[in-house]
Amino acid sequence: MQNPLMRWVVPVPAIEPEIVQTYRVTKAFYAEVQYRADLDSHCQWYEETARRNRQELQRMKGDINPLRWFRRG
């Protein structure tokens, strides 16, 4: 007699053909390439923004501060 629990066991899927495996690896590779290109682009944007912000801060430090006129000390 067969075990009643065995009918609930899912059969093991068949092994994928080599072409499908190649497709998955290729897709993962190009996704990684795109991710790294996007990261590089973001890092360049961030460095440029930080440089501009530092320059703007230096200009702001040289500006006249009208609040200093009202403070004594």
PDB file of N, CA, C and O in Angstrom, chain B, residues numbered from 101:
ATOM      1  N   MET B 101       0.838  -1.179   0.000  1.00  0.00           N
ATOM      2  CA  MET B 101       0.000   0.000   0.000  1.00  0.00           C
ATOM      3  C   MET B 101       0.882   1.241   0.000  1.00  0.00           C
ATOM      4  O   MET B 101       1.929   1.279   0.647  1.00  0.00           O
ATOM      5  N   GLN B 102       0.446   2.239  -0.726  1.00  0.00           N
ATOM      6  CA  GLN B 102       1.236   3.454  -0.872  1.00  0.00           C
ATOM      7  C   GLN B 102       0.940   4.413   0.283  1.00  0.00           C
ATOM      8  O   GLN B 102      -0.178   4.468   0.796  1.00  0.00           O
ATOM      9  N   ASN B 103       1.974   5.168   0.681  1.00  0.00           N
ATOM     10  CA  ASN B 103       1.837   6.139   1.759  1.00  0.00           C
ATOM     11  C   ASN B 103       0.918   7.276   1.294  1.00  0.00           C
ATOM     12  O   ASN B 103       1.150   7.825   0.217  1.00  0.00           O
ATOM     13  N   PRO B 104      -0.121   7.655   2.066  1.00  0.00           N
ATOM     14  CA  PRO B 104      -1.046   8.717   1.629  1.00  0.00           C
ATOM     15  C   PRO B 104      -0.366  10.088   1.552  1.00  0.00           C
ATOM     16  O   PRO B 104      -0.846  10.959   0.826  1.00  0.00           O
ATOM     17  N   LEU B 105       0.705  10.301   2.260  1.00  0.00           N
ATOM     18  CA  LEU B 105       1.397  11.590   2.215  1.00  0.00           C
ATOM     19  C   LEU B 105       2.183  11.762   0.918  1.00  0.00           C
ATOM     20  O   LEU B 105       2.498  12.892   0.545  1.00  0.00           O
ATOM     21  N   MET B 106       2.498  10.701   0.241  1.00  0.00           N
ATOM     22  CA  MET B 106       3.306  10.777  -0.973  1.00  0.00           C
ATOM     23  C   MET B 106       2.590  11.495  -2.103  1.00  0.00           C
ATOM     24  O   MET B 106       3.253  12.032  -2.990  1.00  0.00           O
ATOM     25  N   ARG B 107       1.284  11.527  -2.107  1.00  0.00           N
ATOM     26  CA  ARG B 107       0.578  12.207  -3.199  1.00  0.00           C
ATOM     27  C   ARG B 107       0.686  13.724  -3.075  1.00  0.00           C
ATOM     28  O   ARG B 107       0.374  14.429  -4.034  1.00  0.00           O
ATOM     29  N   TRP B 108       1.115  14.249  -1.935  1.00  0.00           N
ATOM     30  CA  TRP B 108       1.269  15.688  -1.750  1.00  0.00           C
ATOM     31  C   TRP B 108       2.685  16.174  -2.074  1.00  0.00           C
ATOM     32  O   TRP B 108       2.944  17.377  -2.093  1.00  0.00           O
ATOM     33  N   VAL B 109       3.572  15.256  -2.322  1.00  0.00           N
ATOM     34  CA  VAL B 109       4.950  15.622  -2.640  1.00  0.00           C
ATOM     35  C   VAL B 109       4.994  16.118  -4.087  1.00  0.00           C
ATOM     36  O   VAL B 109       4.485  15.477  -5.006  1.00  0.00           O
ATOM     37  N   VAL B 110       5.616  17.272  -4.247  1.00  0.00           N
ATOM     38  CA  VAL B 110       5.738  17.850  -5.587  1.00  0.00           C
ATOM     39  C   VAL B 110       6.909  17.188  -6.293  1.00  0.00           C
ATOM     40  O   VAL B 110       7.982  17.047  -5.708  1.00  0.00           O
ATOM     41  N   PRO B 111       6.720  16.783  -7.532  1.00  0.00           N
ATOM     42  CA  PRO B 111       7.823  16.146  -8.251  1.00  0.00           C
ATOM     43  C   PRO B 111       8.935  17.147  -8.546  1.00  0.00           C
ATOM     44  O   PRO B 111       8.681  18.344  -8.685  1.00  0.00           O
ATOM     45  N   VAL B 112      10.136  16.663  -8.638  1.00  0.00           N
ATOM     46  CA  VAL B 112      11.294  17.498  -8.935  1.00  0.00           C
ATOM     47  C   VAL B 112      11.186  17.969 -10.384  1.00  0.00           C
ATOM     48  O   VAL B 112      10.938  17.170 -11.287  1.00  0.00           O
ATOM     49  N   PRO B 113      11.377  19.299 -10.604  1.00  0.00           N
ATOM     50  CA  PRO B 113      11.289  19.787 -11.990  1.00  0.00           C
ATOM     51  C   PRO B 113      12.446  19.250 -12.827  1.00  0.00           C
ATOM     52  O   PRO B 113      13.515  18.918 -12.314  1.00  0.00           O
ATOM     53  N   ALA B 114      12.200  19.180 -14.103  1.00  0.00           N
ATOM     54  CA  ALA B 114      13.225  18.691 -15.029  1.00  0.00           C
ATOM     55  C   ALA B 114      14.382  19.685 -15.091  1.00  0.00           C
ATOM     56  O   ALA B 114      14.196  20.880 -14.861  1.00  0.00           O
ATOM     57  N   ILE B 115      15.550  19.193 -15.398  1.00  0.00           N
ATOM     58  CA  ILE B 115      16.724  20.050 -15.526  1.00  0.00           C
ATOM     59  C   ILE B 115      16.551  20.920 -16.766  1.00  0.00           C
ATOM     60  O   ILE B 115      16.119  20.451 -17.819  1.00  0.00           O
ATOM     61  N   GLU B 116      16.905  22.218 -16.618  1.00  0.00           N
ATOM     62  CA  GLU B 116      16.738  23.153 -17.733  1.00  0.00           C
ATOM     63  C   GLU B 116      17.702  22.818 -18.869  1.00  0.00           C
ATOM     64  O   GLU B 116      18.813  22.342 -18.638  1.00  0.00           O
ATOM     65  N   PRO B 117      17.269  23.069 -20.068  1.00  0.00           N
ATOM     66  CA  PRO B 117      18.198  22.896 -21.195  1.00  0.00           C
ATOM     67  C   PRO B 117      19.345  23.901 -21.090  1.00  0.00           C
ATOM     68  O   PRO B 117      19.209  24.936 -20.438  1.00  0.00           O
ATOM     69  N   GLU B 118      20.439  23.605 -21.712  1.00  0.00           N
ATOM     70  CA  GLU B 118      21.629  24.449 -21.629  1.00  0.00           C
ATOM     71  C   GLU B 118      21.378  25.842 -22.178  1.00  0.00           C
ATOM     72  O   GLU B 118      21.948  26.810 -21.675  1.00  0.00           O
ATOM     73  N   ILE B 119      20.543  25.966 -23.189  1.00  0.00           N
ATOM     74  CA  ILE B 119      20.268  27.276 -23.792  1.00  0.00           C
ATOM     75  C   ILE B 119      19.562  28.192 -22.789  1.00  0.00           C
ATOM     76  O   ILE B 119      19.802  29.399 -22.772  1.00  0.00           O
ATOM     77  N   VAL B 120      18.692  27.619 -21.955  1.00  0.00           N
ATOM     78  CA  VAL B 120      17.992  28.419 -20.942  1.00  0.00           C
ATOM     79  C   VAL B 120      18.971  28.859 -19.868  1.00  0.00           C
ATOM     80  O   VAL B 120      18.907  29.997 -19.403  1.00  0.00           O
ATOM     81  N   GLN B 121      19.862  27.990 -19.473  1.00  0.00           N
ATOM     82  CA  GLN B 121      20.882  28.345 -18.485  1.00  0.00           C
ATOM     83  C   GLN B 121      21.780  29.462 -19.023  1.00  0.00           C
ATOM     84  O   GLN B 121      22.115  30.404 -18.304  1.00  0.00           O
ATOM     85  N   THR B 122      22.161  29.344 -20.287  1.00  0.00           N
ATOM     86  CA  THR B 122      22.995  30.374 -20.913  1.00  0.00           C
ATOM     87  C   THR B 122      22.260  31.701 -20.948  1.00  0.00           C
ATOM     88  O   THR B 122      22.851  32.748 -20.681  1.00  0.00           O
ATOM     89  N   TYR B 123      20.978  31.665 -21.273  1.00  0.00           N
ATOM     90  CA  TYR B 123      20.171  32.881 -21.303  1.00  0.00           C
ATOM     91  C   TYR B 123      20.128  33.539 -19.932  1.00  0.00           C
ATOM     92  O   TYR B 123      20.287  34.755 -19.824  1.00  0.00           O
ATOM     93  N   ARG B 124      19.915  32.752 -18.888  1.00  0.00           N
ATOM     94  CA  ARG B 124      19.838  33.308 -17.530  1.00  0.00           C
ATOM     95  C   ARG B 124      21.163  33.936 -17.106  1.00  0.00           C
ATOM     96  O   ARG B 124      21.176  35.009 -16.503  1.00  0.00           O
ATOM     97  N   VAL B 125      22.262  33.282 -17.414  1.00  0.00           N
ATOM     98  CA  VAL B 125      23.578  33.820 -17.059  1.00  0.00           C
ATOM     99  C   VAL B 125      23.845  35.107 -17.831  1.00  0.00           C
ATOM    100  O   VAL B 125      24.350  36.078 -17.266  1.00  0.00           O
ATOM    101  N   THR B 126      23.511  35.118 -19.112  1.00  0.00           N
ATOM    102  CA  THR B 126      23.713  36.309 -19.933  1.00  0.00           C
ATOM    103  C   THR B 126      22.867  37.468 -19.418  1.00  0.00           C
ATOM    104  O   THR B 126      23.345  38.599 -19.327  1.00  0.00           O
ATOM    105  N   LYS B 127      21.629  37.190 -19.086  1.00  0.00           N
ATOM    106  CA  LYS B 127      20.736  38.236 -18.570  1.00  0.00           C
ATOM    107  C   LYS B 127      21.262  38.786 -17.244  1.00  0.00           C
ATOM    108  O   LYS B 127      21.232  39.997 -17.023  1.00  0.00           O
ATOM    109  N   ALA B 128      21.734  37.922 -16.376  1.00  0.00           N
ATOM    110  CA  ALA B 128      22.289  38.361 -15.088  1.00  0.00           C
ATOM    111  C   ALA B 128      23.552  39.196 -15.309  1.00  0.00           C
ATOM    112  O   ALA B 128      23.768  40.188 -14.612  1.00  0.00           O
ATOM    113  N   PHE B 129      24.383  38.803 -16.271  1.00  0.00           N
ATOM    114  CA  PHE B 129      25.603  39.548 -16.557  1.00  0.00           C
ATOM    115  C   PHE B 129      25.276  40.958 -17.023  1.00  0.00           C
ATOM    116  O   PHE B 129      25.845  41.924 -16.514  1.00  0.00           O
ATOM    117  N   TYR B 130      24.362  41.092 -17.988  1.00  0.00           N
ATOM    118  CA  TYR B 130      24.029  42.420 -18.489  1.00  0.00           C
ATOM    119  C   TYR B 130      23.302  43.262 -17.443  1.00  0.00           C
ATOM    120  O   TYR B 130      23.429  44.487 -17.444  1.00  0.00           O
ATOM    121  N   ALA B 131      22.553  42.633 -16.564  1.00  0.00           N
ATOM    122  CA  ALA B 131      21.929  43.371 -15.459  1.00  0.00           C
ATOM    123  C   ALA B 131      23.014  43.928 -14.529  1.00  0.00           C
ATOM    124  O   ALA B 131      22.906  45.060 -14.059  1.00  0.00           O
ATOM    125  N   GLU B 132      24.043  43.147 -14.266  1.00  0.00           N
ATOM    126  CA  GLU B 132      25.161  43.613 -13.430  1.00  0.00           C
ATOM    127  C   GLU B 132      25.910  44.746 -14.115  1.00  0.00           C
ATOM    128  O   GLU B 132      26.291  45.718 -13.462  1.00  0.00           O
ATOM    129  N   VAL B 133      26.126  44.635 -15.423  1.00  0.00           N
ATOM    130  CA  VAL B 133      26.804  45.700 -16.169  1.00  0.00           C
ATOM    131  C   VAL B 133      25.998  46.989 -16.082  1.00  0.00           C
ATOM    132  O   VAL B 133      26.570  48.058 -15.869  1.00  0.00           O
ATOM    133  N   GLN B 134      24.688  46.906 -16.242  1.00  0.00           N
ATOM    134  CA  GLN B 134      23.825  48.085 -16.170  1.00  0.00           C
ATOM    135  C   GLN B 134      23.846  48.685 -14.769  1.00  0.00           C
ATOM    136  O   GLN B 134      23.885  49.905 -14.615  1.00  0.00           O
ATOM    137  N   TYR B 135      23.820  47.831 -13.751  1.00  0.00           N
ATOM    138  CA  TYR B 135      23.853  48.300 -12.366  1.00  0.00           C
ATOM    139  C   TYR B 135      25.147  49.064 -12.093  1.00  0.00           C
ATOM    140  O   TYR B 135      25.123  50.127 -11.474  1.00  0.00           O
ATOM    141  N   ARG B 136      26.267  48.527 -12.550  1.00  0.00           N
ATOM    142  CA  ARG B 136      27.547  49.192 -12.311  1.00  0.00           C
ATOM    143  C   ARG B 136      27.648  50.504 -13.075  1.00  0.00           C
ATOM    144  O   ARG B 136      28.218  51.470 -12.567  1.00  0.00           O
ATOM    145  N   ALA B 137      27.105  50.553 -14.288  1.00  0.00           N
ATOM    146  CA  ALA B 137      27.106  51.799 -15.054  1.00  0.00           C
ATOM    147  C   ALA B 137      26.242  52.852 -14.356  1.00  0.00           C
ATOM    148  O   ALA B 137      26.629  54.017 -14.272  1.00  0.00           O
ATOM    149  N   ASP B 138      25.086  52.446 -13.863  1.00  0.00           N
ATOM    150  CA  ASP B 138      24.222  53.376 -13.132  1.00  0.00           C
ATOM    151  C   ASP B 138      24.906  53.873 -11.862  1.00  0.00           C
ATOM    152  O   ASP B 138      24.820  55.056 -11.533  1.00  0.00           O
ATOM    153  N   LEU B 139      25.582  52.979 -11.150  1.00  0.00           N
ATOM    154  CA  LEU B 139      26.287  53.371  -9.927  1.00  0.00           C
ATOM    155  C   LEU B 139      27.406  54.352 -10.246  1.00  0.00           C
ATOM    156  O   LEU B 139      27.590  55.335  -9.529  1.00  0.00           O
ATOM    157  N   ASP B 140      28.148  54.098 -11.302  1.00  0.00           N
ATOM    158  CA  ASP B 140      29.224  54.998 -11.699  1.00  0.00           C
ATOM    159  C   ASP B 140      28.665  56.371 -12.060  1.00  0.00           C
ATOM    160  O   ASP B 140      29.231  57.393 -11.672  1.00  0.00           O
ATOM    161  N   SER B 141      27.575  56.399 -12.789  1.00  0.00           N
ATOM    162  CA  SER B 141      26.932  57.657 -13.149  1.00  0.00           C
ATOM    163  C   SER B 141      26.481  58.418 -11.904  1.00  0.00           C
ATOM    164  O   SER B 141      26.660  59.632 -11.814  1.00  0.00           O
ATOM    165  N   HIS B 142      25.898  57.704 -10.952  1.00  0.00           N
ATOM    166  CA  HIS B 142      25.444  58.342  -9.715  1.00  0.00           C
ATOM    167  C   HIS B 142      26.631  58.898  -8.923  1.00  0.00           C
ATOM    168  O   HIS B 142      26.550  59.999  -8.380  1.00  0.00           O
ATOM    169  N   CYS B 143      27.721  58.148  -8.855  1.00  0.00           N
ATOM    170  CA  CYS B 143      28.903  58.606  -8.118  1.00  0.00           C
ATOM    171  C   CYS B 143      29.484  59.861  -8.762  1.00  0.00           C
ATOM    172  O   CYS B 143      29.899  60.776  -8.051  1.00  0.00           O
ATOM    173  N   GLN B 144      29.524  59.924 -10.078  1.00  0.00           N
ATOM    174  CA  GLN B 144      30.014  61.120 -10.761  1.00  0.00           C
ATOM    175  C   GLN B 144      29.113  62.311 -10.470  1.00  0.00           C
ATOM    176  O   GLN B 144      29.599  63.409 -10.198  1.00  0.00           O
ATOM    177  N   TRP B 145      27.798  62.096 -10.527  1.00  0.00           N
ATOM    178  CA  TRP B 145      26.850  63.173 -10.211  1.00  0.00           C
ATOM    179  C   TRP B 145      27.045  63.651  -8.779  1.00  0.00           C
ATOM    180  O   TRP B 145      27.038  64.854  -8.519  1.00  0.00           O
ATOM    181  N   TYR B 146      27.218  62.721  -7.854  1.00  0.00           N
ATOM    182  CA  TYR B 146      27.371  63.070  -6.444  1.00  0.00           C
ATOM    183  C   TYR B 146      28.646  63.880  -6.220  1.00  0.00           C
ATOM    184  O   TYR B 146      28.625  64.875  -5.495  1.00  0.00           O
ATOM    185  N   GLU B 147      29.755  63.467  -6.833  1.00  0.00           N
ATOM    186  CA  GLU B 147      31.010  64.209  -6.690  1.00  0.00           C
ATOM    187  C   GLU B 147      30.883  65.620  -7.246  1.00  0.00           C
ATOM    188  O   GLU B 147      31.368  66.571  -6.633  1.00  0.00           O
ATOM    189  N   GLU B 148      30.235  65.767  -8.398  1.00  0.00           N
ATOM    190  CA  GLU B 148      30.045  67.084  -9.005  1.00  0.00           C
ATOM    191  C   GLU B 148      29.165  67.959  -8.110  1.00  0.00           C
ATOM    192  O   GLU B 148      29.463  69.138  -7.918  1.00  0.00           O
ATOM    193  N   THR B 149      28.102  67.404  -7.571  1.00  0.00           N
ATOM    194  CA  THR B 149      27.219  68.164  -6.686  1.00  0.00           C
ATOM    195  C   THR B 149      27.950  68.576  -5.412  1.00  0.00           C
ATOM    196  O   THR B 149      27.800  69.707  -4.951  1.00  0.00           O
ATOM    197  N   ALA B 150      28.731  67.677  -4.847  1.00  0.00           N
ATOM    198  CA  ALA B 150      29.489  68.000  -3.633  1.00  0.00           C
ATOM    199  C   ALA B 150      30.505  69.105  -3.916  1.00  0.00           C
ATOM    200  O   ALA B 150      30.684  70.005  -3.095  1.00  0.00           O
ATOM    201  N   ARG B 151      31.164  69.047  -5.057  1.00  0.00           N
ATOM    202  CA  ARG B 151      32.131  70.090  -5.417  1.00  0.00           C
ATOM    203  C   ARG B 151      31.448  71.444  -5.542  1.00  0.00           C
ATOM    204  O   ARG B 151      31.955  72.441  -5.027  1.00  0.00           O
ATOM    205  N   ARG B 152      30.302  71.493  -6.220  1.00  0.00           N
ATOM    206  CA  ARG B 152      29.562  72.755  -6.359  1.00  0.00           C
ATOM    207  C   ARG B 152      29.097  73.272  -5.003  1.00  0.00           C
ATOM    208  O   ARG B 152      29.148  74.475  -4.745  1.00  0.00           O
ATOM    209  N   ASN B 153      28.641  72.366  -4.130  1.00  0.00           N
ATOM    210  CA  ASN B 153      28.185  72.787  -2.803  1.00  0.00           C
ATOM    211  C   ASN B 153      29.335  73.345  -1.970  1.00  0.00           C
ATOM    212  O   ASN B 153      29.148  74.315  -1.235  1.00  0.00           O
ATOM    213  N   ARG B 154      30.512  72.750  -2.074  1.00  0.00           N
ATOM    214  CA  ARG B 154      31.672  73.277  -1.349  1.00  0.00           C
ATOM    215  C   ARG B 154      32.041  74.672  -1.852  1.00  0.00           C
ATOM    216  O   ARG B 154      32.366  75.557  -1.060  1.00  0.00           O
ATOM    217  N   GLN B 155      31.989  74.864  -3.174  1.00  0.00           N
ATOM    218  CA  GLN B 155      32.283  76.181  -3.739  1.00  0.00           C
ATOM    219  C   GLN B 155      31.257  77.209  -3.273  1.00  0.00           C
ATOM    220  O   GLN B 155      31.611  78.335  -2.925  1.00  0.00           O
ATOM    221  N   GLU B 156      29.986  76.815  -3.269  1.00  0.00           N
ATOM    222  CA  GLU B 156      28.935  77.726  -2.829  1.00  0.00           C
ATOM    223  C   GLU B 156      29.104  78.071  -1.349  1.00  0.00           C
ATOM    224  O   GLU B 156      28.880  79.216  -0.955  1.00  0.00           O
ATOM    225  N   LEU B 157      29.490  77.108  -0.534  1.00  0.00           N
ATOM    226  CA  LEU B 157      29.718  77.370   0.885  1.00  0.00           C
ATOM    227  C   LEU B 157      30.853  78.366   1.081  1.00  0.00           C
ATOM    228  O   LEU B 157      30.760  79.254   1.928  1.00  0.00           O
ATOM    229  N   GLN B 158      31.922  78.223   0.304  1.00  0.00           N
ATOM    230  CA  GLN B 158      33.029  79.179   0.410  1.00  0.00           C
ATOM    231  C   GLN B 158      32.566  80.585   0.024  1.00  0.00           C
ATOM    232  O   GLN B 158      32.961  81.560   0.664  1.00  0.00           O
ATOM    233  N   ARG B 159      31.735  80.701  -1.015  1.00  0.00           N
ATOM    234  CA  ARG B 159      31.209  82.024  -1.398  1.00  0.00           C
ATOM    235  C   ARG B 159      30.312  82.583  -0.299  1.00  0.00           C
ATOM    236  O   ARG B 159      30.356  83.778  -0.008  1.00  0.00           O
ATOM    237  N   MET B 160      29.498  81.722   0.312  1.00  0.00           N
ATOM    238  CA  MET B 160      28.596  82.186   1.364  1.00  0.00           C
ATOM    239  C   MET B 160      29.369  82.640   2.596  1.00  0.00           C
ATOM    240  O   MET B 160      28.951  83.580   3.273  1.00  0.00           O
ATOM    241  N   LYS B 161      30.480  81.991   2.895  1.00  0.00           N
ATOM    242  CA  LYS B 161      31.293  82.400   4.042  1.00  0.00           C
ATOM    243  C   LYS B 161      31.880  83.787   3.822  1.00  0.00           C
ATOM    244  O   LYS B 161      32.144  84.500   4.791  1.00  0.00           O
ATOM    245  N   GLY B 162      32.091  84.186   2.570  1.00  0.00           N
ATOM    246  CA  GLY B 162      32.648  85.502   2.259  1.00  0.00           C
ATOM    247  C   GLY B 162      31.600  86.599   2.192  1.00  0.00           C
ATOM    248  O   GLY B 162      31.950  87.779   2.148  1.00  0.00           O
ATOM    249  N   ASP B 163      30.329  86.240   2.183  1.00  0.00           N
ATOM    250  CA  ASP B 163      29.267  87.240   2.101  1.00  0.00           C
ATOM    251  C   ASP B 163      29.167  88.031   3.395  1.00  0.00           C
ATOM    252  O   ASP B 163      29.620  87.586   4.449  1.00  0.00           O
ATOM    253  N   ILE B 164      28.565  89.213   3.298  1.00  0.00           N
ATOM    254  CA  ILE B 164      28.329  90.059   4.470  1.00  0.00           C
ATOM    255  C   ILE B 164      27.174  89.457   5.262  1.00  0.00           C
ATOM    256  O   ILE B 164      26.163  89.052   4.687  1.00  0.00           O
ATOM    257  N   ASN B 165      27.327  89.400   6.572  1.00  0.00           N
ATOM    258  CA  ASN B 165      26.301  88.852   7.441  1.00  0.00           C
ATOM    259  C   ASN B 165      25.594  90.006   8.151  1.00  0.00           C
ATOM    260  O   ASN B 165      26.161  90.574   9.085  1.00  0.00           O
ATOM    261  N   PRO B 166      24.370  90.375   7.740  1.00  0.00           N
ATOM    262  CA  PRO B 166      23.676  91.509   8.365  1.00  0.00           C
ATOM    263  C   PRO B 166      23.288  91.246   9.825  1.00  0.00           C
ATOM    264  O   PRO B 166      23.100  92.196  10.584  1.00  0.00           O
ATOM    265  N   LEU B 167      23.167  89.995  10.227  1.00  0.00           N
ATOM    266  CA  LEU B 167      22.821  89.710  11.617  1.00  0.00           C
ATOM    267  C   LEU B 167      23.956  90.088  12.566  1.00  0.00           C
ATOM    268  O   LEU B 167      23.719  90.331  13.749  1.00  0.00           O
ATOM    269  N   ARG B 168      25.171  90.138  12.062  1.00  0.00           N
ATOM    270  CA  ARG B 168      26.315  90.509  12.885  1.00  0.00           C
ATOM    271  C   ARG B 168      26.187  91.953  13.379  1.00  0.00           C
ATOM    272  O   ARG B 168      26.712  92.295  14.439  1.00  0.00           O
ATOM    273  N   TRP B 169      25.486  92.805  12.607  1.00  0.00           N
ATOM    274  CA  TRP B 169      25.312  94.198  13.005  1.00  0.00           C
ATOM    275  C   TRP B 169      24.452  94.309  14.275  1.00  0.00           C
ATOM    276  O   TRP B 169      24.641  95.225  15.075  1.00  0.00           O
ATOM    277  N   PHE B 170      23.517  93.381  14.453  1.00  0.00           N
ATOM    278  CA  PHE B 170      22.609  93.463  15.588  1.00  0.00           C
ATOM    279  C   PHE B 170      23.159  92.761  16.829  1.00  0.00           C
ATOM    280  O   PHE B 170      22.701  93.019  17.942  1.00  0.00           O
ATOM    281  N   ARG B 171      24.108  91.905  16.649  1.00  0.00           N
ATOM    282  CA  ARG B 171      24.728  91.228  17.793  1.00  0.00           C
ATOM    283  C   ARG B 171      25.891  92.052  18.281  1.00  0.00           C
ATOM    284  O   ARG B 171      26.657  92.606  17.493  1.00  0.00           O
ATOM    285  N   ARG B 172      26.009  92.123  19.548  1.00  0.00           N
ATOM    286  CA  ARG B 172      27.161  92.833  20.114  1.00  0.00           C
ATOM    287  C   ARG B 172      28.064  91.812  20.779  1.00  0.00           C
ATOM    288  O   ARG B 172      27.618  91.018  21.607  1.00  0.00           O
ATOM    289  N   GLY B 173      29.267  91.836  20.429  1.00  0.00           N
ATOM    290  CA  GLY B 173      30.157  90.921  21.088  1.00  0.00           C
ATOM    291  C   GLY B 173      31.216  90.372  20.213  1.00  0.00           C
ATOM    292  O   GLY B 173      32.039  89.577  20.665  1.00  0.00           O
TER     293      GLY B 173
END
